[in-house]
């Protein structure tokens, strides 16, 4: 199904970052392991109790801009979130062949835009570790607009900002709710990611076709080049 993408009808490629271009292992390790441990130490409680206390806080903010906001969690948890992320920075890594795919998009003269829910400070940290910026026409954080990608208002703001045609766009993201939000806005071509975290195996991408290997997309893209 991926090989049948109508590349000649795609002008703009919108790409998520975490779990799509970068291995989600860093983020999962931070939020599910590192932060609960530090929270437990900060408050003098057990790791199990820390997870019990954190779960409702996380659930309440999921899908909101605050879920992705380092300032919010620094205040809420009384922890130096930015500094803590740097402690695990060695885990930040590209997914296999993601850079080759970006190079192929540039060669094909597509408009390529990074759209991430990551806070600008998280984005900066990742760009320090992985050279992504040169491949993109724009690097956009949802914090720039005040709405997460799950929110329809993000897409209206994006359309005003970069003036792309949704009917001639491809969007790749590892989040199914975000892909559904893009579909509702009218983005024509949508792909999920089958294995966002290299340590956690494949996930069910439900109604969406999924990228298993970027080299498959590269072959299809290069096959339609003049």
SULSUL-V275950 format. One record per residue. PHI is phi in degrees with one decimal (NA if undefined). Layout:
phi=[PHI	PHI]
This chain:
phi=[NA	-63.8	-62.8	-92.1	-55.8	-81.6	-58.3	-69.6	-103.3	-111.6	-97.9	-121.8	-117.8	-101.8	-127.0	-72.1	-105.8	-74.7	90.7	-110.2	-95.8	-108.5	-61.0	-74.5	-56.9	-57.0	-67.1	-64.0	-63.8	-67.4	-76.7	-97.3	-122.9	-66.9	-64.4	-57.5	-66.0	-67.8	-64.3	-61.0	-65.5	-64.0	-104.0	64.8	-126.3	-73.8	-62.3	-62.0	-66.5	-59.9	-64.6	-64.8	-73.7	-76.9	-53.6	-67.3	-64.5	-67.5	-61.0	-66.7	-97.0	-57.3	86.6	-99.0	-62.7	-60.5	-59.5	-100.6	-94.4	-65.5	-62.4	-60.7	-71.5	-61.6	-70.4	-66.7	-100.9	56.3	-132.5	-80.1	-58.0	-59.3	-65.0	-65.4	-63.8	-62.8	-64.1	-111.3	-58.5	-63.7	-84.5	-69.5	-153.1	-68.9	-74.6	-54.4	66.1	-63.2	-69.2	-65.0	-64.7	-61.8	-64.2	-67.1	-64.7	-65.1	-63.0	-83.0	62.8	-85.0	-76.1	-121.1	-129.9	-85.9	-126.4	-130.9	-82.1	-61.3	-58.3	-55.1	-69.0	-66.7	-60.0	-61.8	-60.5	-69.8	-69.6	-68.0	-91.6	-132.5	-82.0	-104.5	-51.5	-61.1	-84.7	-111.3	-76.8	-146.9	-119.8	-119.0	-100.1	-60.6	-65.2	-63.1	-100.4	86.5	-139.3	-75.2	-64.0	-66.7	-92.1	-56.7	-66.4	-58.8	-69.4	-66.3	-65.6	-62.3	-61.2	-68.1	-75.5	-109.3	51.1	-106.1	-100.7	-56.4	-73.3	-122.1	-127.2	-116.2	-126.7	-119.7	-152.6	-91.2	-98.5	-68.3	-59.3	-70.0	-60.7	-67.2	-63.6	-65.1	-62.2	-62.3	-72.6	116.2	-66.2	-75.0	-113.7	-132.3	-133.0	-95.8	-120.2	-75.5	-141.1	-61.1	-109.4	-64.2	-98.0	-118.1	78.1	-75.3	-121.5	-77.8	-96.7	51.8	-79.0	-100.3	-63.3	-129.9	-78.0	-101.6	-148.5	-60.4	-64.3	-64.8	-66.6	-62.0	-60.5	-66.3	-64.4	-69.2	-70.0	-106.1	-74.6	-65.9]
